Amino acid sequence: MISTHRLSSLVLTESRSSRYADGAFSLERCLKGEVGLSPSFSAVDAETSDDLWRTSDGYTQPTTLALAAASSPDAAEALKALPAFYDAGGVTTQQFTAASADGTAVPYFLVSKEGLPLDGSTPTLLYGYGGFEISLTPSYSAGIGAAWLEKGHAYVQANIRGGGEYGPRWHQAALKEKRNKAYEDFEAVARDLISRGVTSPSKLGCQGGSNGGLLTGNMLARPTAGSTLFGAIVCQVPLLDMRRFHKLLAGASWMGEYGDPDTDDWSFLQRYSPYHNLDEATAYPPILFTTSTRDDRVHPGHARKLVSKLLDLGKGPSTFYYENIEGGHGGAANNKQRAFMSTLAYAFLERTLAGAAAGGKKVEL
């Protein structure tokens, strides 16, 4: 009997195959995949065969099903694949690491056209989450491909602490009073992209939703980020008021992740509560907030309050807000609404980071 499991390294996904015999498992072989692909294996018939189903996808490859033998899993025969929805010709995936404030190596994926000019001119979108032990691994996205990559722009996915990419310790490294580590990691990736010449602050945008909305809210409010690093921010169904988050909807269930603001935890929570860290004297980059009236997890009041505060501080010209009346925490109730919300975000990023839509037409929001 063959058992397979996956291990993530800084560069590749590694699948290990073990054989069970005489009451014990023994490691037979390791198969390292390609950068930017997420393969998984399952037995065709665990009792009678050593054949394997291999399913894989990546930033430039739609989900593909292949058949392989456990003795030679790298010689898989592709059987079927989902259709491609954008032209990935010439698009490559690379992986780099950035040094965070405490010296931790933070990996990230860079997806871009081959021959990317390293002169800081490329509009680049940096995406992150960094919470609840959720791993961001390579996956196929027609929306990112058609709306961003086909235009010659770059897309970056950061594997910051708080996620689960490298096990529980990677998650626990950014819990509660250590939450700043996730934000320092994200800033480090942004700086690394700028120092490599991939992009520049006026061409770099960031995006995140839910806990990722708290991340991008902090990219707005933190003095080490803001317009120093970013030319635009997309903040979706966000958590932004850390003083009252536990009193709204499902917020009480997240105190294990963030802390309890009714205790001494507020001393560190207030440091990463975007609502409490805005000031009139700071020039903030353009930011788009999107939320849903029917969100049953993160209350839309978080986004409403921060937008209201930005307006009170005179930041109206650079603040954009859209609230869908349906859709729950996903922000949309059907594919038409999802397409609209996605288009809204990419139109905002195109206008702020590239200045014009494809074909040279100015984008109006």
C-alpha positions as CSV (number, residue, x, y, z in Angstrom):
1,M,0.0,0.0,0.0
2,I,1.3,3.5,-0.9
3,S,0.8,6.6,1.2
4,T,1.5,10.0,-0.1
5,H,1.6,13.4,1.5
6,R,2.9,16.9,0.6
7,L,5.5,19.1,2.2
8,S,6.0,22.8,1.2
9,S,9.5,24.2,1.1
10,L,10.6,27.7,0.3
11,V,10.8,26.9,-3.4
12,L,8.8,23.8,-4.4
13,T,6.0,21.5,-3.3
14,E,7.4,18.1,-2.4
15,S,5.3,14.9,-2.5
16,R,6.6,11.9,-0.6
17,S,5.6,8.4,-1.2
18,S,5.8,5.7,1.5
19,R,5.1,1.9,1.3
20,Y,3.4,0.1,4.1
21,A,4.8,-3.4,4.8
22,D,5.4,-5.6,7.9
23,G,3.4,-3.2,10.1
24,A,5.4,0.0,9.3
25,F,5.7,2.7,6.6
26,S,9.0,3.2,4.8
27,L,9.9,6.2,2.6
28,E,10.3,5.2,-1.0
29,R,10.8,8.4,-2.9
30,C,10.4,12.2,-3.0
31,L,9.0,14.1,-5.9
32,K,9.7,17.8,-6.2
33,G,7.2,19.8,-8.3
34,E,7.6,23.0,-10.2
35,V,7.5,26.5,-8.8
36,G,4.0,27.8,-9.0
37,L,2.2,24.5,-9.2
38,S,0.1,22.8,-6.4
39,P,-0.1,19.0,-7.1
40,S,-1.9,16.5,-5.0
41,F,-2.1,12.7,-5.2
42,S,-4.7,10.1,-4.3
43,A,-4.8,6.4,-4.9
44,V,-6.8,5.0,-7.8
45,D,-7.5,1.9,-5.7
46,A,-5.5,1.8,-2.4
47,E,-6.1,-2.0,-2.0
48,T,-5.2,-3.4,-5.4
49,S,-3.1,-0.8,-7.3
50,D,-0.1,1.5,-6.9
51,D,-1.5,3.8,-9.6
52,L,-2.2,7.4,-8.6
53,W,-4.4,10.2,-9.6
54,R,-2.5,13.5,-9.7
55,T,-4.4,16.7,-9.7
56,S,-2.5,20.0,-10.1
57,D,-3.1,23.6,-10.9
58,G,-1.1,26.8,-10.7
59,Y,-1.1,30.5,-11.6
60,T,-0.8,29.8,-15.3
61,Q,-2.2,26.2,-15.5
62,P,-5.9,25.3,-15.1
63,T,-6.7,22.3,-12.9
64,T,-5.3,19.2,-14.7
65,L,-6.0,15.5,-13.9
66,A,-3.3,13.0,-14.7
67,L,-2.6,9.3,-14.1
68,A,0.7,8.1,-12.7
69,A,2.4,5.1,-11.2
70,A,3.7,5.3,-7.6
71,S,7.0,3.9,-8.9
72,S,7.4,6.8,-11.4
73,P,5.0,9.7,-10.4
74,D,7.0,12.2,-12.5
75,A,5.9,10.4,-15.7
76,A,2.3,11.2,-15.3
77,E,-0.1,10.9,-18.3
78,A,-2.4,14.0,-18.5
79,L,-6.0,12.9,-19.0
80,K,-8.2,16.0,-18.8
81,A,-7.9,19.7,-17.9
82,L,-10.3,22.5,-17.3
83,P,-10.2,25.1,-20.1
84,A,-7.9,28.1,-20.0
85,F,-9.5,31.4,-19.7
86,Y,-6.7,33.8,-20.4
87,D,-3.5,33.8,-22.5
88,A,-0.7,32.7,-20.3
89,G,1.9,32.7,-23.1
90,G,5.1,34.2,-21.8
91,V,3.9,34.4,-18.2
92,T,6.3,32.9,-15.7
93,T,6.2,32.2,-11.9
94,Q,9.2,32.9,-9.7
95,Q,9.6,32.6,-6.0
96,F,11.7,34.9,-3.8
97,T,12.2,35.7,-0.1
98,A,12.1,39.0,1.7
99,A,13.8,39.7,5.0
100,S,11.2,40.8,7.6
101,A,12.0,43.3,10.4
102,D,13.2,40.5,12.7
103,G,15.2,38.8,10.0
104,T,12.7,36.0,9.1
105,A,12.8,35.0,5.5
106,V,9.3,35.5,4.1
107,P,8.6,33.7,0.7
108,Y,6.4,35.1,-2.0
109,F,5.4,34.2,-5.6
110,L,5.9,36.7,-8.4
111,V,3.8,36.0,-11.6
112,S,4.7,38.2,-14.5
113,K,5.7,38.3,-18.2
114,E,9.1,37.0,-19.1
115,G,11.6,39.7,-19.5
116,L,10.0,41.9,-16.9
117,P,11.8,45.3,-17.0
118,L,13.5,45.9,-13.6
119,D,13.1,49.7,-13.8
120,G,10.2,50.1,-11.4
121,S,7.6,50.7,-14.1
122,T,5.4,47.6,-13.8
123,P,2.0,47.9,-12.2
124,T,2.1,45.2,-9.5
125,L,-0.6,43.8,-7.3
126,L,0.4,42.3,-3.9
127,Y,-2.1,39.9,-2.3
128,G,-2.0,38.6,1.2
129,Y,-4.0,37.1,4.1
130,G,-1.8,36.1,7.0
131,G,-4.2,34.6,9.6
132,F,-6.1,31.6,10.9
133,E,-3.5,29.2,9.7
134,I,-4.9,29.5,6.1
135,S,-2.3,28.8,3.5
136,L,-2.0,30.7,0.2
137,T,-0.8,28.2,-2.4
138,P,-0.6,28.6,-6.2
139,S,-3.9,28.2,-7.9
140,Y,-5.5,29.2,-11.3
141,S,-7.5,32.4,-11.4
142,A,-9.1,33.5,-14.7
143,G,-9.9,36.8,-13.2
144,I,-6.3,37.7,-12.2
145,G,-5.1,36.4,-15.6
146,A,-7.6,38.2,-17.8
147,A,-7.9,41.5,-15.8
148,W,-4.2,41.8,-14.8
149,L,-1.6,39.5,-16.2
150,E,-2.7,39.7,-19.8
151,K,-2.0,43.5,-19.6
152,G,1.6,42.9,-18.8
153,H,1.2,43.7,-15.1
154,A,2.6,41.6,-12.3
155,Y,0.9,39.7,-9.5
156,V,2.4,38.7,-6.2
157,Q,1.2,36.4,-3.5
158,A,2.9,36.7,-0.1
159,N,3.2,33.8,2.3
160,I,3.3,35.9,5.5
161,R,3.2,34.7,9.1
162,G,-0.2,34.0,10.5
163,G,-0.9,31.6,7.6
164,G,-0.4,27.9,7.6
165,E,2.1,27.5,4.8
166,Y,4.8,26.2,7.1
167,G,2.6,24.6,9.9
168,P,1.3,25.8,13.2
169,R,4.4,27.7,14.2
170,W,4.1,29.9,11.2
171,H,0.5,30.7,12.3
172,Q,1.4,31.1,16.0
173,A,4.2,33.5,15.2
174,A,1.6,36.2,14.4
175,L,-1.1,35.6,17.1
176,K,-2.4,38.3,19.4
177,E,0.5,40.6,20.6
178,K,2.7,39.3,17.8
179,R,0.2,40.3,15.0
180,N,2.6,43.0,13.9
181,K,4.8,40.2,12.5
182,A,2.3,39.6,9.7
183,Y,2.3,43.3,8.8
184,E,6.1,43.6,9.0
185,D,6.3,40.5,6.7
186,F,3.9,42.1,4.1
187,E,5.8,45.4,4.2
188,A,9.1,43.5,3.7
189,V,7.7,41.8,0.6
190,A,6.6,45.2,-0.8
191,R,10.1,46.7,-0.1
192,D,11.8,43.7,-1.7
193,L,9.7,44.1,-4.9
194,I,10.7,47.8,-5.0
195,S,14.4,47.1,-4.3
196,R,14.5,44.5,-7.1
197,G,13.1,47.0,-9.5
198,V,10.0,45.0,-10.2
199,T,7.8,48.0,-9.3
200,S,7.8,51.3,-7.4
201,P,5.6,52.7,-4.7
202,S,3.4,54.6,-7.1
203,K,2.9,51.4,-9.2
204,L,2.4,49.0,-6.3
205,G,-1.0,48.1,-5.0
206,C,-2.2,45.6,-2.4
207,Q,-5.4,43.7,-1.9
208,G,-6.9,41.5,0.8
209,G,-10.3,40.6,2.2
210,S,-11.7,39.7,5.6
211,N,-8.6,39.1,7.8
212,G,-6.8,40.2,4.7
213,G,-8.9,43.4,4.9
214,L,-7.4,44.0,8.3
215,L,-4.0,43.5,6.7
216,T,-4.6,46.0,4.0
217,G,-6.3,48.4,6.5
218,N,-3.0,48.3,8.4
219,M,-1.1,49.0,5.1
220,L,-3.1,52.2,5.0
221,A,-2.7,53.2,8.6
222,R,0.8,52.1,9.5
223,P,3.4,54.9,9.2
224,T,5.9,52.3,7.8
225,A,3.5,51.5,4.9
226,G,0.8,53.8,3.4
227,S,2.0,55.9,0.5
228,T,5.6,55.1,1.3
229,L,5.0,51.7,-0.2
230,F,1.7,51.7,-2.0
231,G,0.0,53.6,-4.8
232,A,-3.4,52.0,-4.2
233,I,-5.1,49.7,-1.7
234,V,-8.1,47.4,-2.1
235,C,-9.7,46.5,1.3
236,Q,-12.6,44.0,1.0
237,V,-15.1,42.9,3.6
238,P,-12.6,44.1,6.2
239,L,-12.1,43.9,9.9
240,L,-11.0,47.4,11.0
241,D,-12.2,48.4,14.5
242,M,-10.4,46.1,16.9
243,R,-12.0,47.8,19.9
244,R,-15.4,46.5,19.1
245,F,-14.9,43.6,16.7
246,H,-15.9,41.0,19.4
247,K,-19.3,42.6,19.9
248,L,-20.3,42.4,16.2
249,L,-21.6,39.2,14.5
250,A,-19.1,36.4,14.6
251,G,-16.3,38.5,16.1
252,A,-16.3,36.9,19.6
253,S,-15.1,33.7,18.0
254,W,-11.9,35.4,16.8
255,M,-10.5,36.5,20.2
256,G,-8.2,33.4,20.1
257,E,-6.6,34.9,17.0
258,Y,-6.5,38.6,17.9
259,G,-7.1,38.9,21.7
260,D,-9.9,40.3,24.0
261,P,-10.1,44.1,23.8
262,D,-12.0,44.2,27.1
263,T,-8.8,43.1,28.9
264,D,-5.2,44.3,28.9
265,D,-5.1,42.9,25.3
266,W,-6.3,46.3,24.2
267,S,-2.7,47.6,24.8
268,F,-1.5,45.7,21.8
269,L,-4.8,45.5,19.8
270,Q,-5.0,49.3,19.5
271,R,-1.6,49.3,17.7
272,Y,-3.1,47.3,14.8
273,S,-6.6,48.7,14.8
274,P,-6.7,50.8,11.6
275,Y,-9.7,52.8,12.8
276,H,-7.7,54.1,15.8
277,N,-4.5,54.9,13.9
278,L,-5.6,57.4,11.3
279,D,-4.6,61.1,11.5
280,E,-5.3,64.2,9.5
281,A,-1.7,65.1,8.8
282,T,-0.9,61.9,6.8
283,A,-1.4,61.7,3.1
284,Y,-2.9,58.3,2.4
285,P,-2.8,56.4,-0.9
286,P,-6.1,55.9,-2.8
287,I,-8.1,53.1,-1.2
288,L,-11.2,51.2,-2.3
289,F,-13.4,49.6,0.4
290,T,-16.0,47.0,-0.6
291,T,-18.4,45.2,1.8
292,S,-21.8,43.7,1.9
293,T,-24.9,44.8,3.8
294,R,-25.7,41.1,4.4
295,D,-22.3,40.0,5.6
296,D,-23.0,37.7,8.5
297,R,-19.3,37.3,9.7
298,V,-17.6,40.7,9.5
299,H,-20.1,43.5,10.1
300,P,-20.2,46.1,7.3
301,G,-19.9,48.7,10.1
302,H,-16.1,48.2,10.1
303,A,-15.8,49.5,6.5
304,R,-18.5,52.2,7.0
305,K,-16.8,53.6,10.1
306,L,-13.4,53.8,8.6
307,V,-14.7,55.5,5.4
308,S,-16.6,58.0,7.6
309,K,-13.5,58.8,9.6
310,L,-11.4,59.3,6.4
311,L,-14.0,61.7,5.1
312,D,-14.0,63.5,8.4
313,L,-10.2,63.8,8.1
314,G,-10.6,65.4,4.6
315,K,-9.4,62.3,2.7
316,G,-12.6,62.1,0.5
317,P,-10.9,62.5,-2.9
318,S,-8.8,59.4,-2.3
319,T,-11.4,57.3,-0.6
320,F,-13.8,55.0,-2.6
321,Y,-16.6,52.8,-1.1
322,Y,-19.0,50.3,-2.5
323,E,-21.5,48.3,-0.4
324,N,-23.4,45.5,-2.1
325,I,-26.8,44.8,-0.5
326,E,-26.5,41.1,-1.0
327,G,-23.9,38.3,-0.9
328,G,-22.9,37.6,2.7
329,H,-19.2,37.5,3.6
330,G,-18.3,36.7,0.0
331,G,-19.6,40.1,-1.0
332,A,-21.7,38.9,-3.9
333,A,-24.8,36.7,-4.3
334,N,-24.2,35.3,-7.8
335,N,-21.7,35.2,-10.6
336,K,-22.9,38.4,-12.1
337,Q,-22.3,40.3,-8.8
338,R,-19.0,38.5,-8.3
339,A,-17.9,39.6,-11.8
340,F,-18.9,43.2,-11.1
341,M,-17.1,43.3,-7.7
342,S,-14.0,41.9,-9.3
343,T,-14.2,44.3,-12.2
344,L,-14.6,47.2,-9.8
345,A,-11.5,46.3,-8.0
346,Y,-9.4,45.9,-11.1
347,A,-10.7,49.1,-12.7
348,F,-9.7,51.0,-9.5
349,L,-6.2,49.4,-9.6
350,E,-5.9,50.0,-13.3
351,R,-6.7,53.7,-12.9
352,T,-4.6,54.3,-9.9
353,L,-1.5,52.2,-10.8
354,A,-1.5,52.3,-14.6
355,G,-3.5,55.4,-15.3
356,A,-5.6,54.0,-18.1
357,A,-7.6,50.9,-19.1
358,A,-6.5,48.6,-21.9
359,G,-6.8,50.4,-25.2
360,G,-5.8,53.8,-23.7
361,K,-9.3,54.7,-22.4
362,K,-9.4,56.3,-19.0
363,V,-11.2,54.3,-16.3
364,E,-13.9,56.1,-14.4
365,L,-15.2,54.9,-11.1
